[in-house]
Amino acid sequence: MENSIYYTVVIGTVVLIILGVYIISFFLIYQRKRKAHLVEKQRLQTQFTQTLLQTQLEIQEQTLKNISQEIHDNIGQVLSLAKLNINTMDCDKPEALQGKIN
């Protein structure tokens, strides 16, 4: 009778120890996976932010390039028109010359 109580206590203790180790290991594995998930989430957030900033920079550069091209083209047109007007001026007729200058 005493032996059966002794075996029951030993088996119960071993089962509790195994259960405790299982719970602790489960908790540690959970914490490790949670930390890895948070690190991955932060990495993806940083990558997204960098991609977004790069895209904004490319859009800004393209916009400035388009604006500078438009300004260049406008100045070229105005200068071509001024050159044509100057070439068509007749210096012998001051009345017509004054009208074109105005």
All heavy atoms as an XYZ file, in Angstrom:
828
protein
N       0.816     -1.184      0.000
C       0.000      0.000      0.000
C       0.866      1.256      0.000
O       0.551      2.194     -0.744
C      -0.890     -0.056      1.248
C      -1.836      1.045      1.324
S      -3.217      0.657      0.296
C      -4.448      1.387      1.131
N       1.888      1.260      0.805
C       2.786      2.405      0.851
C       3.519      2.579     -0.464
O       3.752      3.698     -0.901
C       3.803      2.200      1.995
C       3.652      3.239      3.062
C       4.670      3.030      4.148
O       5.857      3.218      3.863
O       4.266      2.700      5.245
N       3.848      1.485     -1.108
C       4.535      1.557     -2.399
C       3.644      2.174     -3.473
O       4.118      2.938     -4.320
C       4.968      0.159     -2.851
C       6.218     -0.278     -2.119
O       6.925      0.544     -1.555
N       6.479     -1.571     -2.114
N       2.398      1.864     -3.473
C       1.499      2.419     -4.473
C       1.315      3.925     -4.268
O       1.227      4.685     -5.238
C       0.146      1.707     -4.459
O      -0.532      1.964     -3.250
N       1.279      4.370     -3.033
C       1.185      5.810     -2.752
C       2.478      6.497     -3.198
O       2.463      7.559     -3.816
C       0.907      6.074     -1.248
C      -0.475      5.581     -0.888
C       1.033      7.562     -0.950
C      -0.794      5.698      0.584
N       3.599      5.843     -2.923
C       4.905      6.381     -3.307
C       4.991      6.496     -4.828
O       5.404      7.519     -5.362
C       6.014      5.472     -2.765
C       7.395      5.900     -3.179
C       7.996      7.040     -2.659
C       8.106      5.174     -4.135
C       9.265      7.424     -3.055
C       9.361      5.551     -4.535
C       9.943      6.677     -3.990
O      11.195      7.065     -4.377
N       4.588      5.447     -5.566
C       4.611      5.472     -7.021
C       3.644      6.516     -7.578
O       3.934      7.204     -8.552
C       4.265      4.096     -7.598
C       5.358      3.075     -7.397
C       5.077      1.809     -6.890
C       6.677      3.375     -7.717
C       6.067      0.868     -6.704
C       7.681      2.432     -7.527
C       7.381      1.183     -7.030
O       8.364      0.267     -6.857
N       2.514      6.653     -6.945
C       1.530      7.647     -7.381
C       2.088      9.057     -7.225
O       1.937      9.909     -8.114
C       0.225      7.503     -6.581
O      -0.244      6.166     -6.682
C      -0.831      8.462     -7.084
N       2.744      9.308     -6.099
C       3.336     10.636     -5.855
C       4.460     10.893     -6.851
O       4.572     11.986     -7.427
C       3.838     10.741     -4.391
C       4.687     11.990     -4.200
C       2.684     10.748     -3.422
N       5.304      9.893     -7.103
C       6.424     10.053     -8.035
C       5.893     10.271     -9.448
O       6.344     11.171    -10.162
C       7.353      8.812     -7.978
C       8.366      8.837     -9.125
C       8.075      8.759     -6.652
N       4.932      9.497     -9.871
C       4.363      9.643    -11.212
C       3.657     10.996    -11.343
O       3.789     11.694    -12.351
C       3.411      8.474    -11.530
C       4.212      7.184    -11.685
C       2.607      8.754    -12.789
C       3.369      5.944    -11.840
N       2.922     11.389    -10.329
C       2.250     12.691    -10.342
C       3.254     13.828    -10.416
O       3.057     14.803    -11.150
N       4.351     13.717     -9.682
C       5.398     14.745     -9.700
C       6.048     14.824    -11.084
O       6.267     15.921    -11.626
C       6.456     14.439     -8.629
O       5.820     14.344     -7.350
C       7.504     15.545     -8.583
N       6.344     13.660    -11.664
C       6.953     13.626    -12.994
C       6.003     14.236    -14.024
O       6.414     15.023    -14.893
C       7.347     12.171    -13.371
C       7.737     12.083    -14.838
C       8.473     11.682    -12.492
N       4.723     13.907    -13.942
C       3.736     14.464    -14.870
C       3.651     15.983    -14.713
O       3.596     16.725    -15.704
C       2.359     13.792    -14.671
C       1.267     14.542    -15.409
C       2.394     12.344    -15.101
N       3.654     16.466    -13.481
C       3.607     17.920    -13.251
C       4.860     18.610    -13.785
O       4.785     19.705    -14.360
C       3.428     18.208    -11.767
C       2.015     17.996    -11.211
C       2.004     18.236     -9.699
C       1.031     18.907    -11.889
N       6.021     17.973    -13.588
C       7.267     18.557    -14.092
C       7.236     18.600    -15.618
O       7.592     19.621    -16.233
C       8.485     17.769    -13.571
C       8.654     18.018    -12.066
C       9.757     18.177    -14.324
C       9.716     17.169    -11.415
N       6.799     17.509    -16.260
C       6.708     17.478    -17.719
C       5.720     18.532    -18.208
O       5.976     19.257    -19.179
C       6.329     16.068    -18.212
C       7.481     15.098    -17.960
C       5.952     16.096    -19.688
C       7.141     13.649    -18.246
N       4.590     18.641    -17.541
C       3.592     19.647    -17.908
C       4.157     21.055    -17.742
O       3.952     21.930    -18.602
C       2.328     19.469    -17.055
C       1.155     20.380    -17.382
C       0.685     20.153    -18.807
C       0.024     20.152    -16.403
N       4.895     21.299    -16.663
C       5.515     22.612    -16.443
C       6.536     22.942    -17.527
O       6.583     24.068    -18.043
N       7.376     21.957    -17.876
C       8.370     22.161    -18.927
C       7.671     22.443    -20.263
O       8.089     23.321    -21.021
C       9.304     20.932    -19.028
C      10.159     20.996    -20.293
C      10.186     20.835    -17.794
N       6.595     21.717    -20.542
C       5.843     21.926    -21.776
C       5.254     23.333    -21.820
O       5.345     24.024    -22.847
C       4.727     20.880    -21.896
C       3.860     21.090    -23.101
C       4.305     20.759    -24.369
C       2.579     21.645    -22.975
C       3.508     20.963    -25.487
C       1.778     21.854    -24.083
C       2.255     21.510    -25.337
O       1.459     21.723    -26.433
N       4.667     23.780    -20.732
C       4.069     25.121    -20.682
C       5.137     26.190    -20.851
O       4.967     27.149    -21.614
C       3.267     25.316    -19.373
C       2.010     24.443    -19.397
C       2.894     26.779    -19.173
C       1.246     24.413    -18.099
N       6.268     26.026    -20.165
C       7.349     27.013    -20.266
C       7.922     27.036    -21.685
O       8.145     28.108    -22.259
C       8.447     26.720    -19.220
C       7.908     27.027    -17.816
C       9.698     27.551    -19.491
C       8.810     26.592    -16.693
N       8.149     25.852    -22.270
C       8.694     25.811    -23.630
C       7.697     26.397    -24.625
O       8.090     27.100    -25.562
C       9.090     24.390    -24.023
O       7.952     23.560    -24.063
N       6.412     26.128    -24.460
C       5.393     26.697    -25.326
C       5.408     28.219    -25.232
O       5.350     28.924    -26.246
C       4.004     26.157    -24.951
C       2.892     26.716    -25.782
C       2.683     26.263    -27.081
C       2.066     27.709    -25.273
C       1.659     26.789    -27.854
C       1.052     28.237    -26.034
C       0.842     27.779    -27.336
N       5.507     28.746    -24.017
C       5.542     30.187    -23.798
C       6.783     30.804    -24.456
O       6.699     31.851    -25.108
C       5.503     30.494    -22.303
C       5.549     31.955    -21.982
C       4.447     32.760    -22.203
C       6.703     32.539    -21.479
C       4.489     34.109    -21.928
C       6.755     33.881    -21.195
C       5.650     34.672    -21.417
N       7.942     30.150    -24.298
C       9.176     30.674    -24.881
C       9.124     30.651    -26.409
O       9.562     31.599    -27.072
C      10.385     29.882    -24.372
C      10.720     30.080    -22.900
C      11.861     29.161    -22.487
C      11.067     31.524    -22.591
N       8.593     29.595    -26.976
C       8.456     29.508    -28.436
C       7.504     30.593    -28.933
O       7.766     31.264    -29.945
C       7.975     28.104    -28.861
C       9.089     27.086    -28.623
C       7.542     28.090    -30.316
C       8.640     25.639    -28.782
N       6.416     30.794    -28.208
C       5.450     31.838    -28.572
C       6.123     33.212    -28.548
O       5.944     34.016    -29.470
C       4.252     31.800    -27.626
C       3.333     32.983    -27.790
C       2.454     33.069    -28.863
C       3.361     34.041    -26.871
C       1.626     34.157    -29.020
C       2.540     35.135    -27.021
C       1.670     35.194    -28.097
O       0.860     36.278    -28.250
N       6.878     33.494    -27.509
C       7.551     34.793    -27.391
C       8.568     34.989    -28.527
O       8.681     36.076    -29.093
C       8.253     34.921    -26.028
C       7.311     35.090    -24.862
C       6.521     36.386    -24.931
O       6.963     37.379    -25.473
N       5.308     36.361    -24.382
N       9.306     33.939    -28.864
C      10.301     34.018    -29.934
C       9.622     34.293    -31.279
O      10.069     35.143    -32.048
C      11.092     32.717    -30.007
C      12.293     32.814    -30.928
C      13.120     31.541    -30.972
N      13.384     31.024    -29.653
C      13.331     29.727    -29.315
N      13.016     28.827    -30.234
N      13.580     29.327    -28.097
N       8.517     33.608    -31.550
C       7.785     33.834    -32.804
C       7.170     35.229    -32.832
O       7.149     35.890    -33.880
C       6.706     32.773    -32.992
C       7.266     31.423    -33.387
C       6.167     30.435    -33.679
C       6.751     29.105    -34.107
N       5.728     28.133    -34.470
N       6.678     35.676    -31.705
C       6.088     37.016    -31.625
C       7.150     38.081    -31.895
O       6.911     39.039    -32.643
C       5.463     37.217    -30.249
C       4.751     38.543    -30.096
C       3.991     38.591    -28.763
N       3.355     39.855    -28.593
C       3.797     40.817    -27.784
N       4.859     40.613    -27.047
N       3.162     41.952    -27.694
N       8.331     37.899    -31.307
C       9.411     38.855    -31.530
C       9.847     38.840    -32.992
O      10.062     39.899    -33.596
C      10.598     38.523    -30.632
C      11.719     39.523    -30.737
C      12.843     39.196    -29.782
C      13.970     40.212    -29.935
N      15.085     39.921    -29.052
N       9.961     37.653    -33.599
C      10.334     37.556    -35.011
C       9.280     38.233    -35.886
O       9.615     38.910    -36.869
C      10.506     36.093    -35.409
N       8.020     38.067    -35.526
C       6.936     38.709    -36.277
C       7.044     40.228    -36.183
O       6.868     40.944    -37.188
C       5.586     38.230    -35.747
C       4.415     38.933    -36.352
N       4.020     38.736    -37.659
C       3.567     39.858    -35.834
C       2.983     39.503    -37.912
N       2.690     40.196    -36.825
N       7.324     40.745    -35.005
C       7.446     42.197    -34.832
C       8.640     42.748    -35.598
O       8.553     43.826    -36.209
C       7.555     42.546    -33.349
C       6.291     42.330    -32.521
C       6.573     42.599    -31.039
C       5.156     43.199    -33.002
N       9.750     42.012    -35.597
C      10.931     42.443    -36.349
C      10.624     42.456    -37.842
O      10.980     43.403    -38.554
C      12.138     41.528    -36.028
C      13.284     41.763    -37.001
C      12.603     41.747    -34.598
N       9.947     41.432    -38.330
C       9.576     41.362    -39.746
C       8.612     42.487    -40.109
O       8.725     43.112    -41.166
C       8.946     39.998    -40.066
C       8.526     39.829    -41.492
C       9.675     39.782    -42.474
O      10.833     39.615    -42.053
O       9.410     39.929    -43.680
N       7.677     42.777    -39.221
C       6.725     43.859    -39.450
C       7.455     45.201    -39.538
O       7.169     46.016    -40.413
C       5.696     43.875    -38.318
C       4.624     44.916    -38.465
C       3.646     44.845    -37.307
C       2.636     45.949    -37.353
N       1.740     45.943    -36.199
N       8.407     45.420    -38.649
C       9.176     46.664    -38.658
C      10.018     46.759    -39.931
O      10.108     47.830    -40.539
C      10.089     46.736    -37.424
C      10.891     48.014    -37.329
C      10.031     49.244    -37.181
O       8.968     49.202    -36.587
N      10.470     50.358    -37.737
N      10.615     45.645    -40.359
C      11.419     45.633    -41.580
C      10.553     45.973    -42.792
O      10.946     46.773    -43.648
C      12.073     44.265    -41.781
C      13.034     44.213    -42.974
C      13.501     42.800    -43.259
N      12.437     41.939    -43.716
C      11.952     41.907    -44.950
N      12.417     42.722    -45.864
N      10.976     41.079    -45.291
N       9.365     45.394    -42.863
C       8.462     45.674    -43.977
C       7.992     47.127    -43.964
O       7.865     47.759    -45.016
C       7.258     44.725    -43.940
C       7.549     43.269    -44.301
C       6.309     42.410    -44.074
C       8.031     43.153    -45.736
N       7.747     47.659    -42.778
C       7.327     49.062    -42.658
C       8.444     49.987    -43.140
O       8.189     50.945    -43.872
C       6.958     49.390    -41.200
C       6.470     50.808    -40.994
C       5.142     51.071    -41.669
O       4.312     50.189    -41.781
N       4.935     52.288    -42.119
N       9.682     49.690    -42.751
C      10.823     50.491    -43.183
C      11.002     50.397    -44.690
O      11.230     51.409    -45.363
C      12.100     50.015    -42.463
O      11.909     50.101    -41.059
C      13.295     50.855    -42.862
N      10.884     49.191    -45.229
C      11.007     48.998    -46.675
C       9.904     49.750    -47.414
O      10.164     50.381    -48.438
C      10.947     47.501    -46.996
C      11.139     47.176    -48.455
C      11.048     45.680    -48.716
O      10.682     44.905    -47.847
N      11.388     45.286    -49.926
N       8.688     49.710    -46.898
C       7.579     50.433    -47.514
C       7.843     51.933    -47.510
O       7.625     52.621    -48.514
C       6.278     50.119    -46.778
C       5.109     50.930    -47.243
C       4.484     50.658    -48.449
C       4.635     51.986    -46.467
C       3.408     51.415    -48.878
C       3.572     52.748    -46.892
C       2.951     52.459    -48.097
N       8.321     52.452    -46.393
C       8.609     53.884    -46.276
C       9.700     54.288    -47.259
O       9.580     55.326    -47.926
C       9.030     54.228    -44.836
O       7.999     53.827    -43.932
C       9.288     55.715    -44.676
N      10.749     53.480    -47.370
C      11.828     53.793    -48.309
C      11.326     53.770    -49.751
O      11.681     54.633    -50.550
C      12.982     52.807    -48.136
C      13.763     53.013    -46.867
C      14.829     51.942    -46.657
O      14.844     50.926    -47.328
N      15.707     52.185    -45.701
N      10.509     52.781    -50.076
C       9.956     52.697    -51.428
C       9.067     53.896    -51.717
O       9.121     54.482    -52.810
C       9.160     51.392    -51.597
O      10.000     50.276    -51.293
C       8.622     51.252    -53.001
N       8.253     54.280    -50.747
C       7.379     55.435    -50.914
C       8.188     56.715    -51.129
O       7.884     57.513    -52.023
C       6.462     55.577    -49.699
C       5.412     56.665    -49.752
C       4.410     56.390    -50.871
C       4.689     56.749    -48.420
N       9.237     56.912    -50.327
C      10.079     58.100    -50.478
C      10.790     58.103    -51.830
O      10.896     59.153    -52.483
C      11.091     58.180    -49.339
C      10.519     58.506    -47.963
C      11.609     58.412    -46.898
C       9.881     59.874    -47.939
N      11.263     56.936    -52.259
C      11.935     56.836    -53.558
C      10.968     57.186    -54.692
O      11.323     57.901    -55.620
C      12.509     55.428    -53.750
C      13.258     55.240    -55.047
C      14.521     56.061    -55.122
O      15.144     56.345    -54.111
N      14.888     56.469    -56.313
N       9.752     56.687    -54.574
C       8.736     56.979    -55.599
C       8.410     58.467    -55.622
O       8.299     59.073    -56.702
C       7.471     56.158    -55.327
O       7.807     54.773    -55.296
C       6.416     56.397    -56.385
N       8.262     59.072    -54.456
C       7.981     60.509    -54.395
C       9.129     61.315    -55.011
O       8.896     62.297    -55.725
C       7.751     60.942    -52.946
C       6.434     60.491    -52.381
C       6.281     60.836    -50.908
O       7.257     61.107    -50.207
N       5.050     60.810    -50.435
N      10.354     60.889    -54.740
C      11.509     61.585    -55.297
C      11.536     61.462    -56.822
O      11.796     62.447    -57.529
C      12.799     61.013    -54.703
C      14.108     61.660    -55.129
C      14.137     63.124    -54.710
C      15.276     60.916    -54.530
N      11.246     60.279    -57.332
C      11.217     60.088    -58.787
C      10.124     60.932    -59.431
O      10.337     61.532    -60.486
C      11.010     58.609    -59.117
C      12.217     57.745    -58.808
C      11.947     56.258    -58.975
O      10.825     55.885    -59.384
O      12.863     55.470    -58.687
N       8.952     60.996    -58.800
C       7.855     61.812    -59.329
C       8.250     63.285    -59.322
O       8.001     64.017    -60.284
C       6.561     61.577    -58.524
C       6.020     60.177    -58.803
C       5.514     62.637    -58.833
C       4.883     59.763    -57.902
N       8.883     63.727    -58.240
C       9.305     65.127    -58.136
C      10.346     65.448    -59.221
O      10.264     66.491    -59.872
C       9.884     65.395    -56.749
C      10.251     66.836    -56.509
C      10.793     67.052    -55.107
O      11.192     66.106    -54.428
N      10.816     68.290    -54.677
N      11.312     64.559    -59.417
C      12.327     64.782    -60.447
C      11.691     64.841    -61.837
O      12.056     65.688    -62.659
C      13.388     63.678    -60.396
C      14.316     63.773    -59.211
C      15.286     62.602    -59.117
O      15.177     61.653    -59.928
O      16.141     62.635    -58.229
N      10.758     63.958    -62.105
C      10.086     63.936    -63.414
C       9.271     65.216    -63.615
O       9.268     65.794    -64.710
C       9.186     62.697    -63.536
C       8.576     62.522    -64.902
C       9.619     62.299    -65.985
O      10.623     61.656    -65.761
N       9.372     62.846    -67.157
N       8.595     65.661    -62.567
C       7.811     66.897    -62.654
C       8.718     68.092    -62.939
O       8.411     68.923    -63.803
C       7.025     67.118    -61.349
O       6.183     65.991    -61.121
C       6.191     68.385    -61.406
N       9.826     68.178    -62.222
C      10.760     69.287    -62.451
C      11.359     69.223    -63.856
O      11.546     70.263    -64.504
C      11.868     69.275    -61.398
C      11.431     69.640    -59.977
C      12.588     69.488    -59.004
C      10.883     71.057    -59.930
N      11.627     68.030    -64.337
C      12.141     67.872    -65.695
C      11.110     68.356    -66.711
O      11.457     69.068    -67.668
C      12.491     66.409    -65.945
C      13.088     66.149    -67.296
C      13.429     64.677    -67.461
C      13.944     64.391    -68.864
N      14.219     62.977    -69.086
N       9.847     67.982    -66.517
C       8.785     68.425    -67.432
C       8.617     69.938    -67.401
O       8.452     70.576    -68.446
C       7.460     67.743    -67.094
C       7.453     66.270    -67.452
O       8.274     65.803    -68.228
N       6.537     65.525    -66.863
N       8.647     70.517    -66.211
C       8.502     71.973    -66.079
C       9.663     72.682    -66.763
O       9.465     73.656    -67.501
C       8.390     72.385    -64.593
C       7.053     71.916    -64.018
C       8.554     73.886    -64.429
C       6.932     72.092    -62.526
N      10.872     72.195    -66.543
C      12.030     72.846    -67.167
C      11.969     72.721    -68.691
O      12.333     73.657    -69.408
C      13.337     72.254    -66.634
O      13.486     70.904    -67.030
N      11.490     71.597    -69.178
C      11.344     71.417    -70.629
C      10.309     72.387    -71.189
O      10.521     72.988    -72.245
C      10.947     69.971    -70.953
C      10.918     69.653    -72.419
C      12.286     69.736    -73.069
O      13.283     69.356    -72.472
N      12.333     70.258    -74.267
N       9.196     72.556    -70.472
C       8.160     73.500    -70.910
C       8.696     74.937    -70.910
O       8.440     75.702    -71.843
C       6.929     73.403    -70.007
C       6.102     72.159    -70.205
C       5.433     72.101    -71.567
O       4.995     73.153    -72.076
O       5.382     70.991    -72.122
N       9.428     75.292    -69.878
C       9.999     76.647    -69.814
C      10.978     76.844    -70.972
O      10.968     77.876    -71.648
C      10.698     76.882    -68.453
C       9.651     76.976    -67.345
C      11.550     78.143    -68.483
C      10.227     77.016    -65.955
N      11.807     75.850    -71.202
C      12.783     75.932    -72.298
C      12.072     76.094    -73.641
O      12.467     76.926    -74.467
C      13.658     74.677    -72.304
C      14.637     74.632    -73.423
N      14.362     74.023    -74.627
C      15.895     75.124    -73.525
C      15.410     74.145    -75.420
N      16.358     74.799    -74.776
N      11.039     75.299    -73.854
C      10.299     75.381    -75.121
C       9.616     76.734    -75.272
O       9.604     77.309    -76.364
C       9.275     74.253    -75.226
C       9.923     72.882    -75.407
O      11.135     72.837    -75.693
O       9.220     71.870    -75.249
N       9.021     77.265    -74.198
C       8.345     78.566    -74.257
C       9.335     79.671    -74.587
O       9.042     80.543    -75.412
C       7.658     78.876    -72.927
C       6.237     78.387    -72.903
O       5.697     77.987    -73.905
N       5.637     78.437    -71.733
N      10.483     79.659    -73.952
C      11.481     80.697    -74.220
C      11.948     80.595    -75.665
O      12.124     81.606    -76.354
C      12.663     80.586    -73.226
C      12.197     81.007    -71.835
C      13.837     81.452    -73.667
C      13.229     80.822    -70.754
N      12.131     79.370    -76.147
C      12.542     79.173    -77.541
C      11.514     79.729    -78.510
O      11.869     80.366    -79.507
N      10.238     79.510    -78.229
C       9.183     80.025    -79.107
C       9.152     81.551    -79.099
O       9.012     82.194    -80.146
C       7.829     79.473    -78.668
C       7.637     78.013    -78.974
C       6.335     77.473    -78.397
O       5.632     78.161    -77.665
N       6.017     76.229    -78.740
N       9.267     82.124    -77.910
C       9.234     83.590    -77.799
C      10.428     84.197    -78.525
O      10.298     85.187    -79.256
C       9.208     84.017    -76.314
C       9.452     85.511    -76.165
C       7.893     83.630    -75.672
N      11.601     83.610    -78.370
C      12.789     84.137    -79.050
C      12.681     83.984    -80.569
O      13.092     84.877    -81.331
C      14.052     83.442    -78.532
C      14.472     83.803    -77.109
C      15.664     82.961    -76.681
C      14.796     85.294    -76.998
N      12.111     82.870    -81.022
C      11.920     82.674    -82.471
C      10.955     83.717    -83.030
O      11.185     84.281    -84.115
C      11.381     81.278    -82.757
O      12.337     80.303    -82.433
N       9.876     83.990    -82.290
C       8.919     85.007    -82.723
C       9.564     86.385    -82.755
O       9.354     87.161    -83.704
C       7.696     85.006    -81.799
C       6.600     86.005    -82.135
C       6.005     85.686    -83.508
C       5.524     85.985    -81.068
N      10.356     86.698    -81.727
C      11.034     87.996    -81.697
C      12.010     88.124    -82.873
O      12.101     89.183    -83.519
C      11.775     88.168    -80.381
N      12.728     87.044    -83.181
C      13.673     87.058    -84.297
C      12.933     87.272    -85.625
O      13.375     88.056    -86.475
C      14.456     85.750    -84.339
C      15.488     85.698    -85.431
C      16.238     84.372    -85.406
C      17.220     84.308    -86.569
N      17.878     83.009    -86.644
N      11.803     86.588    -85.800
C      11.017     86.781    -87.021
C      10.522     88.210    -87.145
O      10.542     88.800    -88.234
C       9.837     85.809    -87.046
C      10.159     84.344    -87.337
C       8.917     83.480    -87.143
C      10.686     84.203    -88.761
N      10.052     88.755    -86.029
C       9.567     90.146    -86.051
C      10.696     91.121    -86.360
O      10.503     92.091    -87.094
C       8.894     90.517    -84.740
C       7.480     90.013    -84.663
O       6.824     89.842    -85.686
N       6.993     89.772    -83.453
N      11.861     90.875    -85.816
C      13.007     91.760    -86.079
C      13.422     91.657    -87.540
O      13.738     92.661    -88.186
C      14.183     91.420    -85.135
C      13.837     91.867    -83.717
C      15.473     92.080    -85.594
C      14.851     91.439    -82.678
N      13.391     90.428    -88.073
C      13.795     90.240    -89.472
C      12.799     90.876    -90.449
O      13.168     91.227    -91.566
C      13.949     88.753    -89.802
C      15.208     88.169    -89.213
O      16.171     88.890    -88.945
N      15.227     86.870    -89.002
N      11.553     91.016    -90.052
C      10.553     91.597    -90.959
C      10.449     93.113    -90.822
O       9.660     93.732    -91.530
C       9.170     90.969    -90.707
O       8.781     91.195    -89.373
C       9.177     89.482    -91.017
N      11.206     93.690    -89.933
C      11.159     95.141    -89.755
C      11.879     95.826    -90.925
O      12.949     95.420    -91.333
C      11.814     95.553    -88.437
C      11.029     95.218    -87.219
S      11.887     95.827    -85.774
C      10.794     95.271    -84.523
N      11.238     96.858    -91.375
C      11.828     97.645    -92.462
C      12.304     98.962    -91.868
O      11.516     99.801    -91.434
C      10.784     97.877    -93.551
C      11.366     98.519    -94.785
O      12.615     98.618    -94.857
O      10.584     98.900    -95.672
N      13.611     99.128    -91.827
C      14.188    100.317    -91.183
C      13.936    101.600    -91.994
O      14.096    102.710    -91.488
C      15.696    100.133    -91.005
S      16.087     98.827    -89.835
N      13.541    101.459    -93.259
C      13.290    102.627    -94.102
C      11.927    103.254    -93.823
O      11.688    104.397    -94.222
C      13.373    102.231    -95.583
C      14.781    101.796    -95.974
O      15.732    102.247    -95.291
O      14.918    101.003    -96.922
N      11.031    102.547    -93.161
C       9.696    103.070    -92.871
C       9.540    103.176    -91.349
O       9.132    102.236    -90.666
C       8.628    102.139    -93.425
C       8.675    102.009    -94.931
C       7.605    101.088    -95.413
C       7.716    100.922    -96.919
N       6.757     99.956    -97.416
N       9.854    104.332    -90.770
C       9.815    104.486    -89.309
C       8.427    104.351    -88.701
O       8.290    103.912    -87.566
C      10.359    105.896    -89.069
C      10.740    106.464    -90.383
C      10.360    105.507    -91.446
N       7.373    104.676    -89.467
C       6.022    104.553    -88.908
C       5.666    103.081    -88.671
O       5.150    102.705    -87.619
C       4.971    105.165    -89.846
C       5.190    106.577    -90.243
C       6.132    106.693    -91.445
O       6.152    105.803    -92.299
O       6.872    107.671    -91.494
N       5.969    102.234    -89.645
C       5.683    100.791    -89.513
C       6.614    100.168    -88.483
O       6.250     99.244    -87.753
C       5.847    100.087    -90.861
N       7.835    100.700    -88.435
C       8.817    100.209    -87.477
C       8.360    100.458    -86.049
O       8.453     99.567    -85.190
C      10.178    100.863    -87.750
C      11.343    100.397    -86.902
C      11.645     98.934    -87.187
C      12.585    101.231    -87.219
N       7.846    101.649    -85.800
C       7.357    101.984    -84.444
C       6.184    101.094    -84.064
O       6.072    100.668    -82.933
C       6.961    103.465    -84.378
C       6.570    103.953    -82.989
C       7.745    103.832    -82.015
O       8.897    104.088    -82.357
N       7.449    103.440    -80.788
N       5.286    100.771    -84.985
C       4.155     99.898    -84.713
C       4.592     98.484    -84.346
O       4.039     97.865    -83.427
N       5.578     97.975    -85.063
C       6.062     96.625    -84.743
C       6.803     96.601    -83.398
O       6.706     95.623    -82.663
C       6.998     96.125    -85.850
C       6.262     95.596    -87.025
C       7.147     94.728    -87.877
C       6.300     94.098    -88.955
N       6.869     92.884    -89.447
N       7.503     97.676    -83.102
C       8.221     97.741    -81.817
C       7.221     97.749    -80.678
O       7.402     97.070    -79.659
C       9.156     98.960    -81.758
C      10.329     98.764    -82.726
C       9.645     99.203    -80.346
C      11.236     99.975    -82.858
N       6.144     98.503    -80.825
C       5.117     98.555    -79.770
C       4.468     97.212    -79.629
O       4.168     96.736    -78.586
C       4.079     99.626    -80.082
C       4.664    101.026    -79.899
O       5.657    101.179    -79.203
N       4.068    101.999    -80.547
